[in-house]
Amino acid sequence: MKSPVHRCRDVEHGRAQTGAGSNCLQPEQRIPISRDVITSSSFSAMWFIRDTCGIVCAIITWLLVFYAEFVVLFVMLVPSKNLTYSIVNGTLFNTLSFLALASHLRAMCTDPGAVPKGNATKEYIESLQLKPGQVVYKCPKCCSIKPDRAHHCSVCKRCIRKMDHHCPWVNNCVGENNQKYFVLFTMYIALISLHSLVMVVFHFLYCFEDDWTKCSSFSPPATVILLILLCFEGLLFLIFTSVMFGTQVHSICTDETVSHAASVEKEQQTEPALHASKCIYQQQ
């Protein structure tokens, strides 16, 4: 692995190649070029990450939602004697489940803001017609020009604009273009988890007061097992998605992603070396 000093030797200048260390801009002098100039993204193209762990986690997510649907409908609502209770709760739960799966699909299949790969060439940089004082940064892993606040994802193997983190549950990075879908996904999952927990509590109370053989179409042992598993699933994902939803809303309100905050802290610790490794081109 190259040290920051060796990486800085690959600096490309507009007119001639000289010592990279002497031409790297100081922190207060670095003026990042607008991302709109150096990035382009095709929103019509299909985006899907071929990661085994992510695909398995995404399938598990859908299976867990379908399991909750099965228990809510066929264990609690269909056997219920109160038709209004069944219709209202069934409609609400199915609507939230549909929105959760739709948000999950959009978060998984939307380009999170990938930077074009392999565009950090001398010819392309010269074609940008940079103004004096402007500087662009090169990612040594995917050989692409990095806009401000872009980070490289080792799973997606791309640099992602405003990358927050890579989430295996949606098999994608959470970035500039799909963060809204991820926020909606966590919110809907938290809501259906809370809704299912409330219905489980009411169903247990109903079964305790009535005959267990009449409160469900399944046998009493099977009913108890299915309800306990749903209760465990709902409680686990209510806590997890509520925390994720809260952190995402906080990131949006403060306009600071998790990856950006971590990189800022790391940059403060290794400021000279990091500035040297990131500088690749400065307009003369």
Sine and cosine of phi, psi and omega as CSV:
sin_phi,cos_phi,sin_psi,cos_psi,sin_omega,cos_omega
0.00,0.00,0.72,-0.69,-0.01,-1.00
-0.96,0.27,0.61,-0.79,0.11,-0.99
-0.97,0.23,0.29,-0.96,0.04,-1.00
-0.82,0.57,-0.54,0.84,-0.01,-1.00
-0.93,0.37,-0.67,0.74,0.00,-1.00
-0.93,0.37,-0.61,0.79,0.03,-1.00
-0.89,0.46,-0.59,0.81,-0.05,-1.00
-0.94,0.33,-0.25,0.97,0.04,-1.00
-0.96,0.28,-0.24,0.97,0.00,-1.00
-1.00,0.02,0.32,0.95,-0.02,-1.00
-0.90,0.44,0.70,-0.71,0.04,-1.00
-0.94,-0.34,0.82,-0.57,-0.02,-1.00
-0.97,-0.25,0.32,-0.95,-0.08,-1.00
-0.92,0.38,-0.57,0.82,-0.10,-0.99
-0.88,-0.47,-0.58,0.81,-0.01,-1.00
-0.41,-0.91,0.41,-0.91,0.01,-1.00
-1.00,-0.05,0.82,-0.57,0.03,-1.00
-0.78,-0.63,-0.14,-0.99,0.02,-1.00
-0.87,0.49,0.84,-0.55,-0.09,-1.00
-0.92,0.38,-0.60,0.80,-0.09,-1.00
-0.89,0.46,-0.51,0.86,-0.05,-1.00
-0.99,0.17,-0.31,0.95,-0.08,-1.00
-0.97,-0.24,-0.05,1.00,0.03,-1.00
-0.93,0.37,0.74,-0.68,-0.03,-1.00
-0.94,0.33,0.54,-0.84,0.14,-0.99
-0.95,0.30,0.40,-0.92,-0.06,-1.00
-0.79,0.62,-0.66,0.75,-0.06,-1.00
-0.98,0.21,-0.21,0.98,-0.04,-1.00
-0.98,-0.18,-0.21,0.98,-0.10,-1.00
-0.96,0.27,0.86,-0.52,0.00,-1.00
-0.89,-0.46,0.99,-0.11,-0.06,-1.00
-0.89,0.46,0.63,-0.77,0.05,-1.00
-0.97,0.25,0.48,-0.87,-0.02,-1.00
-0.87,0.49,0.67,-0.74,-0.02,-1.00
-0.92,0.40,-0.42,0.91,-0.02,-1.00
-0.92,0.40,-0.39,0.92,-0.03,-1.00
-0.99,0.13,-0.58,0.81,-0.15,-0.99
-0.95,-0.31,0.05,1.00,0.01,-1.00
-0.78,-0.62,0.48,-0.88,0.11,-0.99
-0.50,-0.87,0.61,-0.79,-0.06,-1.00
-0.64,-0.77,0.69,-0.73,0.00,-1.00
-0.99,-0.11,0.96,-0.29,-0.05,-1.00
-0.97,0.25,-0.27,0.96,-0.02,-1.00
-0.99,0.12,-0.33,0.94,-0.03,-1.00
-0.96,0.28,0.55,-0.84,0.02,-1.00
-0.97,0.24,0.72,-0.70,-0.01,-1.00
-0.88,-0.48,0.84,-0.54,0.04,-1.00
-0.45,-0.89,0.77,-0.64,-0.02,-1.00
-1.00,-0.02,0.84,-0.54,0.00,-1.00
-1.00,0.03,0.94,0.33,0.02,-1.00
-0.90,-0.44,0.84,-0.54,-0.10,-1.00
-0.86,0.50,-0.73,0.69,0.00,-1.00
-0.88,0.47,-0.69,0.72,-0.01,-1.00
-0.91,0.41,-0.65,0.76,0.01,-1.00
-0.90,0.43,-0.67,0.74,0.02,-1.00
-0.90,0.45,-0.68,0.73,0.01,-1.00
-0.90,0.43,-0.63,0.78,0.03,-1.00
-0.91,0.42,-0.66,0.75,0.04,-1.00
-0.90,0.43,-0.66,0.75,0.03,-1.00
-0.88,0.48,-0.64,0.77,0.02,-1.00
-0.86,0.52,-0.73,0.68,0.00,-1.00
-0.91,0.41,-0.64,0.77,0.00,-1.00
-0.90,0.43,-0.61,0.79,0.03,-1.00
-0.91,0.40,-0.62,0.78,0.06,-1.00
-0.92,0.40,-0.66,0.75,0.03,-1.00
-0.91,0.41,-0.59,0.81,0.06,-1.00
-0.90,0.44,-0.68,0.73,0.04,-1.00
-0.88,0.47,-0.64,0.77,0.06,-1.00
-0.86,0.50,-0.71,0.70,-0.03,-1.00
-0.88,0.47,-0.74,0.67,-0.05,-1.00
-0.92,0.39,-0.69,0.73,-0.02,-1.00
-0.89,0.45,-0.70,0.71,-0.07,-1.00
-0.97,0.25,-0.81,0.58,-0.20,-0.98
-1.00,-0.03,-0.26,0.97,0.03,-1.00
-0.98,-0.21,-0.59,0.81,-0.11,-0.99
-0.94,-0.33,-0.71,0.70,-0.16,-0.99
-1.00,0.05,-0.72,0.70,-0.04,-1.00
-0.88,0.47,-0.70,0.72,0.02,-1.00
-0.96,0.28,-0.15,0.99,-0.06,-1.00
-0.92,0.40,0.62,-0.79,0.00,-1.00
-0.99,0.11,-0.29,0.96,0.00,-1.00
-1.00,-0.01,0.97,-0.24,-0.07,-1.00
-0.91,0.41,-0.66,0.75,-0.01,-1.00
-0.89,0.46,-0.68,0.73,0.04,-1.00
-0.86,0.52,-0.69,0.72,-0.02,-1.00
-0.92,0.39,-0.68,0.73,-0.05,-1.00
-0.92,0.38,-0.72,0.69,-0.04,-1.00
-0.90,0.44,-0.77,0.64,-0.03,-1.00
-0.94,0.34,-0.59,0.81,0.04,-1.00
-0.91,0.42,-0.69,0.73,0.02,-1.00
-0.90,0.43,-0.70,0.71,-0.01,-1.00
-0.90,0.43,-0.73,0.69,-0.05,-1.00
-0.92,0.40,-0.67,0.74,-0.01,-1.00
-0.93,0.37,-0.57,0.82,0.04,-1.00
-0.91,0.41,-0.72,0.69,0.02,-1.00
-0.91,0.42,-0.61,0.79,0.02,-1.00
-0.91,0.41,-0.68,0.74,0.03,-1.00
-0.89,0.46,-0.69,0.72,0.01,-1.00
-0.91,0.41,-0.59,0.81,0.02,-1.00
-0.91,0.41,-0.71,0.70,0.00,-1.00
-0.93,0.36,-0.60,0.80,0.04,-1.00
-0.91,0.42,-0.67,0.74,0.04,-1.00
-0.91,0.41,-0.62,0.78,0.04,-1.00
-0.89,0.46,-0.68,0.73,0.00,-1.00
-0.91,0.42,-0.66,0.75,0.02,-1.00
-0.92,0.39,-0.66,0.75,0.02,-1.00
-0.90,0.43,-0.55,0.84,-0.04,-1.00
-0.98,0.18,-0.59,0.81,-0.12,-0.99
-0.97,-0.26,0.19,0.98,0.04,-1.00
-0.98,-0.21,0.73,-0.69,0.08,-1.00
-0.86,0.51,0.89,-0.46,-0.07,-1.00
-0.95,0.31,-0.11,0.99,-0.03,-1.00
0.86,-0.51,0.68,0.73,-0.05,-1.00
-0.94,0.33,0.69,-0.72,0.05,-1.00
-0.98,0.18,0.66,-0.75,0.03,-1.00
-0.78,0.62,0.70,-0.71,-0.11,-0.99
-1.00,0.06,0.67,-0.75,0.11,-0.99
0.95,0.31,0.42,0.91,-0.02,-1.00
-0.99,-0.13,0.10,1.00,-0.02,-1.00
-1.00,0.07,0.87,0.49,0.05,-1.00
-0.97,-0.25,0.38,-0.93,-0.03,-1.00
-0.90,0.44,-0.63,0.77,-0.01,-1.00
-0.91,0.42,-0.67,0.74,-0.02,-1.00
-0.93,0.37,-0.63,0.77,0.02,-1.00
-0.90,0.44,-0.66,0.76,0.02,-1.00
-0.92,0.40,-0.50,0.86,0.00,-1.00
-0.95,0.30,-0.24,0.97,0.01,-1.00
-0.96,0.29,-0.32,0.95,0.00,-1.00
0.80,0.60,0.85,0.52,-0.02,-1.00
-0.91,0.41,0.54,-0.84,0.06,-1.00
-1.00,0.09,0.38,-0.92,0.01,-1.00
-0.83,0.55,0.75,-0.66,0.00,-1.00
0.99,-0.11,-0.23,0.97,0.01,-1.00
-0.99,0.12,0.53,-0.85,-0.06,-1.00
-0.60,-0.80,0.59,-0.81,0.08,-1.00
-0.86,-0.51,0.37,-0.93,-0.06,-1.00
-0.87,-0.50,0.58,-0.82,-0.04,-1.00
-0.93,-0.36,0.70,-0.71,0.10,-0.99
-1.00,0.04,0.86,-0.51,-0.03,-1.00
-0.95,0.31,-0.23,0.97,-0.06,-1.00
-1.00,0.03,-0.67,0.74,-0.01,-1.00
-0.91,-0.41,0.10,1.00,0.07,-1.00
0.79,0.61,0.75,0.66,0.01,-1.00
-0.81,-0.58,0.42,-0.91,0.04,-1.00
-0.98,0.21,0.82,-0.57,-0.08,-1.00
-1.00,-0.09,0.85,-0.52,0.15,-0.99
-0.96,0.27,0.13,-0.99,0.00,-1.00
-0.88,0.48,0.69,-0.73,0.04,-1.00
0.93,0.37,0.37,0.93,0.12,-0.99
-1.00,-0.07,0.57,-0.82,-0.02,-1.00
-0.71,-0.70,0.52,-0.86,-0.01,-1.00
-1.00,0.06,0.75,-0.67,0.05,-1.00
-0.98,-0.22,0.83,-0.56,-0.03,-1.00
-0.95,0.30,-0.35,0.94,0.02,-1.00
-0.99,0.10,-0.76,0.65,0.03,-1.00
-0.96,0.27,-0.32,0.95,-0.03,-1.00
0.85,0.52,0.58,0.81,0.03,-1.00
-0.61,-0.79,0.36,-0.93,0.16,-0.99
-1.00,0.06,0.75,-0.66,-0.10,-1.00
-0.91,-0.42,0.77,-0.63,0.04,-1.00
-0.94,0.34,0.73,-0.68,0.00,-1.00
0.76,0.66,0.72,0.69,0.00,-1.00
-0.92,0.38,0.78,-0.62,0.07,-1.00
-1.00,-0.03,-0.83,0.56,0.07,-1.00
-0.19,-0.98,0.23,-0.97,0.12,-0.99
-0.99,-0.12,0.86,-0.51,-0.05,-1.00
-0.97,-0.25,0.90,-0.43,0.02,-1.00
-0.92,0.39,-0.40,0.92,-0.03,-1.00
-0.94,0.34,-0.41,0.91,0.11,-0.99
-0.94,-0.35,0.07,1.00,0.04,-1.00
0.78,0.63,0.73,0.69,-0.03,-1.00
-0.23,-0.97,0.29,-0.96,0.15,-0.99
-0.98,0.21,0.50,-0.87,0.14,-0.99
-0.99,-0.15,0.94,-0.34,-0.09,-1.00
-0.71,-0.70,-0.37,-0.93,-0.12,-0.99
-0.87,0.49,-0.64,0.77,-0.14,-0.99
-1.00,-0.01,-0.35,0.94,-0.07,-1.00
-0.84,-0.54,0.18,0.98,-0.01,-1.00
-0.90,0.43,-0.59,0.81,-0.02,-1.00
-0.89,0.45,-0.60,0.80,0.02,-1.00
-0.94,0.35,-0.60,0.80,0.03,-1.00
-0.92,0.39,-0.65,0.76,0.04,-1.00
-0.89,0.46,-0.70,0.72,0.02,-1.00
-0.90,0.44,-0.64,0.77,0.01,-1.00
-0.87,0.49,-0.75,0.67,0.00,-1.00
-0.90,0.43,-0.59,0.81,0.00,-1.00
-0.92,0.39,-0.72,0.69,-0.02,-1.00
-0.92,0.40,-0.62,0.79,0.04,-1.00
-0.91,0.42,-0.65,0.76,0.04,-1.00
-0.89,0.45,-0.63,0.78,-0.01,-1.00
-0.93,0.36,-0.70,0.72,-0.01,-1.00
-0.95,0.32,-0.48,0.88,0.08,-1.00
-0.91,0.40,-0.72,0.70,0.03,-1.00
-0.90,0.44,-0.67,0.74,0.00,-1.00
-0.89,0.45,-0.69,0.73,0.00,-1.00
-0.91,0.41,-0.61,0.79,0.03,-1.00
-0.90,0.44,-0.67,0.75,0.03,-1.00
-0.89,0.45,-0.68,0.73,0.00,-1.00
-0.92,0.38,-0.57,0.82,0.05,-1.00
-0.90,0.44,-0.68,0.74,0.02,-1.00
-0.88,0.47,-0.72,0.69,0.01,-1.00
-0.91,0.42,-0.58,0.81,-0.01,-1.00
-0.94,0.33,-0.62,0.79,0.07,-1.00
-0.88,0.47,-0.71,0.71,0.03,-1.00
-0.88,0.47,-0.64,0.77,0.01,-1.00
-0.91,0.41,-0.65,0.76,-0.01,-1.00
-0.94,0.33,-0.56,0.83,0.03,-1.00
-0.92,0.39,-0.61,0.80,-0.01,-1.00
-0.98,0.21,-0.52,0.86,-0.02,-1.00
-0.96,-0.28,-0.10,-0.99,0.04,-1.00
-0.98,0.19,0.74,-0.68,-0.02,-1.00
-0.88,0.47,-0.49,0.87,-0.01,-1.00
-0.96,0.29,-0.28,0.96,-0.04,-1.00
-0.97,-0.24,-0.24,0.97,-0.06,-1.00
-1.00,0.01,-0.04,1.00,0.02,-1.00
-0.41,-0.91,0.47,-0.88,0.04,-1.00
-0.99,0.16,-0.14,0.99,0.06,-1.00
-0.99,-0.14,0.20,-0.98,0.04,-1.00
-0.93,0.38,0.43,-0.90,0.00,-1.00
-0.81,0.58,-0.70,0.71,0.02,-1.00
-0.89,0.46,-0.67,0.74,0.00,-1.00
-0.91,0.41,-0.62,0.79,0.02,-1.00
-0.89,0.45,-0.70,0.71,-0.01,-1.00
-0.89,0.45,-0.69,0.72,-0.02,-1.00
-0.89,0.45,-0.71,0.70,-0.01,-1.00
-0.89,0.45,-0.64,0.77,-0.01,-1.00
-0.94,0.34,-0.63,0.78,0.01,-1.00
-0.91,0.41,-0.67,0.74,0.03,-1.00
-0.89,0.45,-0.66,0.75,0.04,-1.00
-0.91,0.41,-0.61,0.79,0.03,-1.00
-0.90,0.45,-0.68,0.73,0.03,-1.00
-0.90,0.43,-0.70,0.71,0.02,-1.00
-0.88,0.47,-0.72,0.70,-0.02,-1.00
-0.90,0.44,-0.68,0.74,-0.01,-1.00
-0.92,0.40,-0.67,0.74,-0.02,-1.00
-0.89,0.45,-0.75,0.66,-0.07,-1.00
-0.98,0.19,-0.38,0.92,0.11,-0.99
-0.90,0.43,-0.71,0.70,0.01,-1.00
-0.92,0.40,-0.73,0.68,-0.08,-1.00
-0.90,0.44,-0.77,0.64,-0.06,-1.00
-0.95,0.30,-0.50,0.87,0.06,-1.00
-0.91,0.42,-0.67,0.75,0.04,-1.00
-0.90,0.43,-0.70,0.71,0.01,-1.00
-0.89,0.45,-0.67,0.74,0.01,-1.00
-0.89,0.46,-0.67,0.74,0.01,-1.00
-0.90,0.44,-0.68,0.74,0.01,-1.00
-0.92,0.38,-0.59,0.81,0.02,-1.00
-0.93,0.38,-0.68,0.73,0.03,-1.00
-0.89,0.45,-0.64,0.77,0.03,-1.00
-0.90,0.44,-0.65,0.76,0.02,-1.00
-0.90,0.43,-0.63,0.78,0.01,-1.00
-0.92,0.38,-0.68,0.73,-0.03,-1.00
-0.92,0.39,-0.58,0.81,-0.01,-1.00
-1.00,-0.06,-0.09,1.00,-0.03,-1.00
0.81,0.58,0.72,0.69,0.01,-1.00
-0.59,-0.81,0.89,-0.46,0.01,-1.00
-0.99,0.13,0.26,-0.97,0.01,-1.00
-0.89,0.45,-0.69,0.73,-0.01,-1.00
-0.91,0.42,-0.61,0.79,0.00,-1.00
-0.92,0.40,-0.68,0.73,0.01,-1.00
-0.89,0.45,-0.64,0.77,0.01,-1.00
-0.92,0.39,-0.64,0.77,-0.01,-1.00
-0.93,0.37,-0.57,0.82,0.03,-1.00
-0.90,0.43,-0.67,0.74,0.02,-1.00
-0.91,0.42,-0.66,0.75,0.01,-1.00
-0.93,0.37,-0.61,0.79,0.00,-1.00
-0.91,0.41,-0.58,0.82,0.03,-1.00
-0.92,0.39,-0.51,0.86,-0.02,-1.00
-0.98,0.20,-0.60,0.80,-0.04,-1.00
-0.83,-0.56,0.78,0.62,-0.15,-0.99
-0.88,0.48,-0.78,0.63,-0.07,-1.00
-0.89,0.46,-0.73,0.68,-0.04,-1.00
-0.91,0.41,-0.63,0.78,-0.05,-1.00
-0.93,0.37,-0.66,0.75,0.02,-1.00
-0.89,0.46,-0.61,0.79,-0.02,-1.00
-0.92,0.39,-0.63,0.78,-0.06,-1.00
-0.97,0.26,-0.38,0.92,-0.07,-1.00
-1.00,0.00,-0.33,0.94,-0.08,-1.00
-0.99,0.13,0.86,-0.52,0.03,-1.00
-0.84,-0.54,-0.40,0.92,-0.08,-1.00
-0.44,-0.90,0.74,-0.68,0.08,-1.00
-0.72,-0.70,0.79,-0.61,0.03,-1.00
-0.92,0.39,0.77,-0.64,-0.03,-1.00
-0.99,0.13,0.00,0.00,0.00,0.00
